[in-house]
Structures are given as C-alpha cells and as structure tokens.
Amino acid sequence: MKNFHRMRCLLAFFLTFSAVFALAQQDAKTLFQEGKALFKQEKWAEACSKFEIITSTNSGADEVWYAIGLCKLKLYDGNGARKALDRISSNRMDLKEKLARQLKATASERLSKIPIPSINTASTNSDSAKPEPEPEKLTDDPICQANRKVIAGAITMYSMDNTVKEKLPQNIFDLLKNQNLLSKAPECPQEGTFSIYQKDANIRVVCSVHGSDDESGTQLYKSQIDMPEEVKIAQKPGIKPAVDAHKGSLRELPLAELEKQATAGSAQA
C-alpha cells in the first residue's frame, strides 16, 4: 500500500514537472518569435530584452545567445556581443564564427566612417603652393612591424566598444597609454603632442616632442610609406611616447595580450 502511494506521488510530481517544463518551453518559443519580430522592426533594445528573458529562466540555446550578440552589435555594445559569443557552445563553431566575423566587420566599418575633416596646409594661392615633400622612408624593423598590428588592433577594438556612434572613445589616448603603447619614458625629453592619422585601413602615428607642427615631429609608426589625402583622427597634447632605446620605435606588445587587457578594461568601464 505504501509503495502504491509512493508511486502515485512520484507520478504526480513527474506530470507537474513536465507541464511546467512544457509551459516554459512554449514561453521561450513565444519570446524568441517576438524578439525576432522586433529585430526585423529594428527595435534592437526591445528585441534584446525578449531574448534575455529566455536566458534568465534557463541557460538559453545557442541561437538565443547568437540573437543577443546581434542585438548588442546593433546597439554598439561590443563587450556585450563578446559575452554572448562566449556563451555559444564550442560545438557550434558555425554560430561562433558568424558572430565573430560580424564583430570584426562592425569594428572596421565604424573605424572607416570616422567623420574628421582633412588637414589642408596648402596655400590658397596656386603660384605660391609648395610641392609635396618626398615621403619619409622608414626602416621596417621587426618591432615596428609588430607595432603596426598592435596599434591598429587597439584603435579598432576600442572604437568597436565605444557607445558613441562613429567616434573614437574620448579616452583613446589613456587606453593606449595603459597598454604601454603610450607612457612616460625617460628617453623623451619633454611633453609632446601625439596624433593618429588614418586613411582607409592604414594608420600613422606621429609625436611632436618640441611643440612644432606634427609633420616635423618624431614619426613613431607608419603603416605604409605614402599616405596622400590622409586625415587626422585623433590628437592630444601632453603625452610622451614609450620609445625603445635601441630601435627608436614603440614597445612591442603581443596582440593576444592587448585583447585580454582591452576586454578587462572595457568590462571595468
């Protein structure tokens, strides 16, 4: 008799649990469809909230985290998109790779759309206009080559994480300085002006340590020899460059370490 009563209790519990689970699954399916509809209407924040409700009640399927990642990209939340990317299971590399490609494409697109006017130093009088100077030929030593990837990667990464559309973060120089790309160094005699120039995907970094025009300053980094029609995308006075005493170039920092520190920095911000 006791066994029969115990079996009835277990059966009742199983049926109740099954009903609750089925209801939760149905609610998750409904929320996912509602989120997709809002996403198509370009209501990114509302769609994201629908998807996040699903993950609050259970771990969420890979497709849910992928949808959250897409919403975060639309909301210019690169750090949130990375967190969603990390939640996609490792056996779903198709979703991981798709979201990773979109992260990279979003960063590149935003960097290329930075609206900064070009610098025009030529005289309005065509007769007095001076010919363009010969492009400076820099030595492509290994450290300089490594710094190209590091600096370009840092600028791309921080511009992606910025919440203000089509602008570099206001603390871009502090971020770079924290990565030992810009820091006070005894080799630099006085405060200088650090400038970043950009044309398409090419980046050039100049530091004028004597307060003169940037073009006559110490050129720390250049992604290619000739960069006509380039534009200045950022500048801030009072920063000394970290210079390698032997090579005369910026200190090398592995890109993997930079990505690790950048992720930690954006999480703290």
N, C-alpha and C positions, 0 to 999 in steps of 0.2 A: 504493500500500500504506500509505504514511504517512497519507494522507488518510482511508483507511478506519479505521485505528487511532484517529485523532483523533476521528472521528465516533462510534466506539464509546465512547470516554472521555466525550465530551460527553453522549451518550445515557445512560450510566450515572450521570453526575453529575446530570442532569436528573431521572431516575427517583428517585434517592436524595433529592434536594431536595424533590420532590413528595411522597414518602412522609413525610418529616419534617414538611413543612408540613401535610399532611392529618392527621397524628397530633396536631400542635399545635392545629389547629382543632377536632379531636374532643375533646381535653383541655379546651380553652377552653369548648366547649359543655357538657361534663360539669360543669365547675366552676361555670358560670353556673347550671345547673339545681340543683346542690347548694346554691349560695348563695341562690337563690330559695326553696328548701325551708326553709333555716334562717331566712330572713327571715320566712316565714309562721309559724314557730315562735317569733318574737320574740327570736331569738338574734342580736342585731344585730352584736356584735363578731365572732362566728364567720362570719356571712354576709359581713361586710365583708372579712375576711381571704381568703375564697374569691375575691371579686371582684378584690381587689388582686393576687392571684397571677396572674390573667389579664393585668393591666396590666404586671406585671413581665417577662413574656415578649414582649409586644408592646404597641403603643400603646393597645389597647383600643377597642372600639366605643363609640359614643355611649351605647348602652343600659347598658353596663358602668359608665361614669362616672356616669350617672344613678342607677344602683343604689347605687353608692358614696356619692353625695350623700345619698340617702335614709337609708342606714345612719348616716352622720355626723350627720344631723339627729336620729335616734333616740338616738344616743349623746351628744347635746347638744354636738356639736363644730361650731359654726357656721363657724369658719375652715376646717376640713376640707371642709365642704359647699361653701363658696365655691370652694375649689380644684378640687373635682370639677366644679362648674358651669363654671369657666373652661376645662376640658378638653373640654367638649362643643363640637363644631364649630359654627361660626357658621351653617351652613346647616340646622341642626336647632333652629330657634328654638322649636319646639313643646316640646322637652325642656327647653331653657333657661328658657322662660317658666314651665313647670310647676314646675321646681325652685326658681326664684326666688320664685314665689308661696308655695310651701311654707316657704321660708326666712322670708319676711315673716310668714306666719300663725303659725309656730312662735314667733317673737320676740314677737308681740302676745299670744299665748296665755300664754306664760311670764310676761310682764310683768303681765298681768291676774290671775295666780294667786299673786302675792307675798303670803304669809301674815303680815301685820303687824297687830297689834291696833289698833283705833281709839282715838283720844285723847278721853277723856271728862273735861272740866273742869267739868261742871255739878255743882252741889251735890246731895247725896242728899236734902236737904230741899226738897220742891217749893215750899214757901212762900217760901224764900229764893233760889230759882232766878232768875237774871237773864235778861232777854230777849236773844235773839240780836242781836248788833250788825249794823248795816247793812253789806252787802258793800261793800268798797272798790272804787271805780270808777277804773280805771287808764286812762291815755291810751294808745291803741293806735297808737303811732308806728311807722314802718316798721321800725326796728331791733328794737323789741320783738316785732313780728310775725315777723320773721326768726328771732329767738332762740327762739321757741316751737318752730319746726320743728327747729332745731338741737339744743336740749336734749332734746326728746322723742326725736329720732332717735338721739342719743348714748346715752341710757338704754336705749332699745330694742335698739340694736346691741350694747352691752356686756352686757346681760342675756342676749342670744342666745348670745354667745360664751362665757359663763360655764359652767364644767363642773359646778358645783353646781346641782342641780335646784331651780327655783323660788326662787332667791335672786339678788339683785344681787351683782356682784363686790365683795369686801371693799375693793378699791382703786378703787371707782367715783369717789370724790372726786379721787383722784390722776389718774385718766383724764380727767375733766372739766377738771381744772386744767391738764393738759398741752395741752388743746385751746384754751387761753386763755379758757375759759368761767369758770374759777376760777383766779385767780393774785393774787399780792400787788400791790396798786395803791396809789400814794401818796394817792389820794383817800379811802381807807378809813382812819380814824384809829386803829383798834385791831383786835385779833383778834376775829373774830365766829364765830357758830355758823351753819352752812349746813344747811338742811333741804330735803328734797324731799317734797312731798305729792302723792298720786295718788288719783284717783277715776275708775274706768273708764279711758278713754284720755286723760284730762286731767291735766296736770302743773302743779304750782305750786311755785315756788322762793322760799324766804324766808331772809334773812340777818339775824340779830340781832347788831348790832355793839356793843351795850352789855351783853351778857350777860343780858339780860332774857328774858322769855318770847318764843318765836318769833313769836307773833301780833302782838306790839308792835314787832317788828323791821322792818327795811327790806325791803319786798317787792320782789324783783328781777324776778320773772317770774310770770305767771298766765295759764293757757290759757283761762280763762273767768271771768266776773265772780263768779258764785255757785257755790260748791262745797260743799254740805252733805254731811255724812257722809263727808268725805274722811279718808284715813289717811296717817300719816307713814310713808314707805317707806325713808327713809334720813336719817341725821343724823351730823355730825361737827364737833366744835369746832375752833377754831384755824385757820380758813381765811378769807382775805379775798377779797371778790368783786372781779372786774375790772369797774370801772364806767366807762361812757362819760362823760367830763367834761361834755358838753353835754346828752346825752339822759337821763343817770341810769339807764341800763339796761345789761345785759350786752353785751359786744362782739359784733358780728355775725361769724359765721364761716360761709362757704358750706357747705352740706350735702355737696356733692361733695368738698370738701377734707377735711371731717370724716371721711367714709367712707374716703378714701385714707389718712389718718393712722391711723384706727382699725384698718384692715386691717394696716398696718405694725406697729402696737403689739401686736396680738394675735399676730402672727407671731413677734415678738421674745419675747413672754411664753411 
